[in-house]
Amino acid sequence: MIMVTGANGQLASRTLAELADRGTPALAGSRTPTGAQRHLDFDDPATLDLTGVSTLVLVSAGYAEDDMVIARHRALLHAAGRDGVAHVTYTSLTSAGDHLGFALAHRATERMITTSGLAWTILRNGLYAELFGALLAWTPDGLESAFGTGALAAVARADLAAAAAVVAGEPTAHAGKVYDLVGTPITAGDIADRLGVAHRTIGLGEYRARLLGDANLLPFQPPMLASIATGIRHGFLHDNGPDLVRLLDRPLTDPLAVAADVTAAMR
């Protein structure tokens, strides 16, 4: 049986829907379970019951400092080894993102998985087109961001979910593989053009100051978001590759359309 963690999150819920559409049975694990979901709280080892699970899709338990994320993943991998899980598929971060402020927890988790003795597949997911669109800000004159003219090989969350479902449904065929799942490069200017407005670039210092002044952000988030901005701005996240198209065996969802829709909805 397949289990997908973080079932109520956007990537995991889409992955479960993809598996259902393919007629592939799967369990849903969640810290806040509903219905038939299995209680799975990474911060409470007593809830980490993976009995009956042969293939585990570990959706990264981010949104925390590195030590907490790594401890959560370590606890789940311990449970996987104890309960007889055969294969772990991990949703990681694109290879181009090694410099990003949240890369370390991903690479540490990859290391734990590949040395665990379990069969594994690493899905190095590119940054979401939805995230790119959400990080642009509206002003009376149009859009502004700290991205400059830099491009991001953005990818629609739905395509990443579909890729996770493909691998989970046939894990043996993908064992020992690391896939870099990125999309078509787009810029903030492309989004502005799509929406028929102007785009203005702000400095990284101004952007960081705004982030630090945002009471809605957790302490680890301003440096994380600033690292994304400088990575895109300075051309470290624009390279695309063939892995995602090959896994899906179809054209990718247009990331520009996805990003622009998210930006437009914030107006």
MARGU-387588 format. One line per field, with one value per residue (C-alpha): x, y, z; residue number from 1; residue in three letters. Coordinates in steps of 0.2 Angstrom, whole numbers, always signed. Each point is the difference from the previous one (the first is absolute). Layout:
N
X <- [X/...]
Y <- [Y/...]
Z <- [Z/...]
pos <- [NUM/...]
code <- [ALA/...]
//
This chain:
267
X <- [+0/+6/-1/+2/+4/-6/-16/-9/+13/-1/+13/-5/-18/+3/+11/-14/-12/+11/+2/-19/-2/+12/-9/+14/-5/+9/+0/+0/+11/-4/+4/-18/-9/-18/-10/+10/+17/+13/+6/+18/+8/+19/+2/-8/+9/-13/-12/+13/-9/+5/-6/-6/+9/+11/+3/+2/-2/+9/-6/+13/-6/+7/-6/+12/+18/+12/+3/-19/-3/+15/-6/-17/+6/+13/-15/-10/+14/+3/-18/+1/+15/-9/-17/+7/-2/+9/+1/+1/-3/+5/-6/+16/+7/+7/+18/+2/-6/+15/+3/-18/-3/-10/+11/+9/-14/-4/+17/+2/-16/+6/+16/-10/-11/+14/+9/-15/+1/-18/-3/-2/-4/+4/-12/+10/-15/+2/-8/-18/-8/-13/+13/+8/-16/-4/+16/-3/-8/-13/+2/-11/+12/+0/+12/+16/+12/+18/+2/+7/+1/+5/-9/-7/-2/-17/-11/-19/-3/-12/+14/+11/-15/-2/+18/+0/-15/+9/+15/-11/-10/+15/+14/+11/+2/+7/+10/+17/-5/+2/-12/+2/-18/+0/-10/+1/+10/-12/+4/-10/+0/-9/-13/-3/-1/-13/-10/+3/+8/+17/+13/+12/+16/+4/+17/+3/+3/-17/-8/+9/-6/-18/+2/+7/-14/-14/-7/-9/+17/+8/+19/+7/-10/+7/+18/-8/-10/+15/+10/-13/+0/+19/+1/-13/+7/+18/-4/+2/-17/-4/+7/-13/+2/-9/-4/-18/-6/+8/-9/-17/+1/-9/+2/+2/-13/+4/+9/-3/-19/+0/+11/-10/-16/+6/+7/-16/-11/+10/-4]
Y <- [+0/+18/+13/+19/+11/+18/-5/+16/+10/+6/-11/-16/+2/+2/-15/-10/+6/-5/-17/-2/+5/-13/-13/-3/-2/+11/+4/+19/+4/+16/+10/+5/-15/+0/-15/-15/+9/-7/+10/+4/+14/+2/+8/-14/-16/-11/+5/-6/-16/-6/-18/-7/+14/-6/+16/+17/+16/+12/+18/+11/+6/+18/+16/-1/+2/-13/-9/-3/-5/-12/-8/-2/-9/-11/-6/-5/-9/-9/-6/-5/-11/-7/-3/-9/+14/-5/+16/+19/+13/+18/+16/+10/+16/+3/-2/+18/+5/-5/+18/+3/+3/-16/-12/-7/-10/-7/-6/-7/-9/-7/-6/-9/-8/-6/-8/-7/-17/+3/+1/+18/+13/+19/+12/+17/+11/+17/+16/+1/+11/+4/+6/+11/+9/+2/+9/+14/+15/+12/+19/+14/+0/-19/-14/+1/-13/-3/-13/+13/-8/-17/-16/-14/-18/+0/-15/-2/-9/-12/-6/-4/-10/-9/-5/-6/-11/-7/-5/-6/-11/-9/+2/-14/+8/+16/-7/+9/+14/+19/+10/+19/+6/+18/+9/+14/+16/+15/+17/+12/+11/-14/-1/+19/+0/-14/+11/+15/+10/+7/-8/+9/-8/+5/-3/-16/+11/+8/-17/-7/+14/-2/-19/+4/+12/-12/-7/-14/-8/-13/+4/-12/+6/+17/-7/-14/+12/+11/-14/-4/+18/+1/-17/+4/+18/-6/-14/-16/-7/+1/-16/-13/-18/-15/-11/+6/-1/-18/-5/+7/-4/+15/+19/+10/+11/+18/+8/+17/-2/-8/+14/+14/-7/+0/+18/+6/-8/+11/+16]
Z <- [+0/-4/+14/-4/+15/+3/-8/+3/-8/-18/-8/+10/-3/-19/+0/+9/-13/-14/+7/+2/-18/-5/+10/+12/+18/+13/+18/+6/+15/+9/+16/+0/-8/-6/-6/-4/+1/+12/+14/-4/+11/-4/+17/+9/-3/+8/-15/-13/-5/-17/+1/-16/-10/-14/-9/+10/-9/+13/-4/+8/+18/-3/+7/+15/+4/-7/+16/+2/-18/+1/+16/-7/-15/+10/+11/-14/-9/+16/+0/-18/+4/+15/-8/-16/-13/-16/-10/+4/-12/+6/-7/+1/-7/-18/-2/-5/+18/+10/+5/+6/+18/+2/-10/+14/+8/-17/-3/+17/-2/-17/+9/+13/-13/-11/+15/+8/-8/-8/-19/-4/-13/+2/-9/-1/-2/-8/+8/-3/-13/+13/+12/-13/-4/+19/+3/-11/+8/-7/+0/-7/-15/-3/+7/+9/+6/+5/-15/-12/-18/+7/-6/+10/-7/+9/+0/+4/+16/-10/-11/+15/+8/-16/+0/+18/-4/-15/+11/+14/-11/-7/+13/-6/-17/+8/+14/+3/-12/+4/-11/-3/-2/-7/-13/-13/+5/+3/+7/+11/-16/-9/+13/-1/-19/+1/+12/-11/+14/+4/+11/+11/+8/+18/+9/+10/+16/-2/-2/+15/+10/-5/+4/+17/+4/-5/+17/-10/-4/+11/+5/-13/-14/-4/-4/-10/-11/-2/-6/-13/-6/-2/-8/-13/-3/-3/-11/+11/-3/-18/-7/-6/-4/-7/+15/+3/-17/-1/+16/-5/-19/-4/-2/+16/+7/-5/+15/-6/-1/+18/+7/-8/+6/+18/-2/-8/+14/+13/-9]
pos <- [1/2/3/4/5/6/7/8/9/10/11/12/13/14/15/16/17/18/19/20/21/22/23/24/25/26/27/28/29/30/31/32/33/34/35/36/37/38/39/40/41/42/43/44/45/46/47/48/49/50/51/52/53/54/55/56/57/58/59/60/61/62/63/64/65/66/67/68/69/70/71/72/73/74/75/76/77/78/79/80/81/82/83/84/85/86/87/88/89/90/91/92/93/94/95/96/97/98/99/100/101/102/103/104/105/106/107/108/109/110/111/112/113/114/115/116/117/118/119/120/121/122/123/124/125/126/127/128/129/130/131/132/133/134/135/136/137/138/139/140/141/142/143/144/145/146/147/148/149/150/151/152/153/154/155/156/157/158/159/160/161/162/163/164/165/166/167/168/169/170/171/172/173/174/175/176/177/178/179/180/181/182/183/184/185/186/187/188/189/190/191/192/193/194/195/196/197/198/199/200/201/202/203/204/205/206/207/208/209/210/211/212/213/214/215/216/217/218/219/220/221/222/223/224/225/226/227/228/229/230/231/232/233/234/235/236/237/238/239/240/241/242/243/244/245/246/247/248/249/250/251/252/253/254/255/256/257/258/259/260/261/262/263/264/265/266/267]
code <- [MET/ILE/MET/VAL/THR/GLY/ALA/ASN/GLY/GLN/LEU/ALA/SER/ARG/THR/LEU/ALA/GLU/LEU/ALA/ASP/ARG/GLY/THR/PRO/ALA/LEU/ALA/GLY/SER/ARG/THR/PRO/THR/GLY/ALA/GLN/ARG/HIS/LEU/ASP/PHE/ASP/ASP/PRO/ALA/THR/LEU/ASP/LEU/THR/GLY/VAL/SER/THR/LEU/VAL/LEU/VAL/SER/ALA/GLY/TYR/ALA/GLU/ASP/ASP/MET/VAL/ILE/ALA/ARG/HIS/ARG/ALA/LEU/LEU/HIS/ALA/ALA/GLY/ARG/ASP/GLY/VAL/ALA/HIS/VAL/THR/TYR/THR/SER/LEU/THR/SER/ALA/GLY/ASP/HIS/LEU/GLY/PHE/ALA/LEU/ALA/HIS/ARG/ALA/THR/GLU/ARG/MET/ILE/THR/THR/SER/GLY/LEU/ALA/TRP/THR/ILE/LEU/ARG/ASN/GLY/LEU/TYR/ALA/GLU/LEU/PHE/GLY/ALA/LEU/LEU/ALA/TRP/THR/PRO/ASP/GLY/LEU/GLU/SER/ALA/PHE/GLY/THR/GLY/ALA/LEU/ALA/ALA/VAL/ALA/ARG/ALA/ASP/LEU/ALA/ALA/ALA/ALA/ALA/VAL/VAL/ALA/GLY/GLU/PRO/THR/ALA/HIS/ALA/GLY/LYS/VAL/TYR/ASP/LEU/VAL/GLY/THR/PRO/ILE/THR/ALA/GLY/ASP/ILE/ALA/ASP/ARG/LEU/GLY/VAL/ALA/HIS/ARG/THR/ILE/GLY/LEU/GLY/GLU/TYR/ARG/ALA/ARG/LEU/LEU/GLY/ASP/ALA/ASN/LEU/LEU/PRO/PHE/GLN/PRO/PRO/MET/LEU/ALA/SER/ILE/ALA/THR/GLY/ILE/ARG/HIS/GLY/PHE/LEU/HIS/ASP/ASN/GLY/PRO/ASP/LEU/VAL/ARG/LEU/LEU/ASP/ARG/PRO/LEU/THR/ASP/PRO/LEU/ALA/VAL/ALA/ALA/ASP/VAL/THR/ALA/ALA/MET/ARG]
//
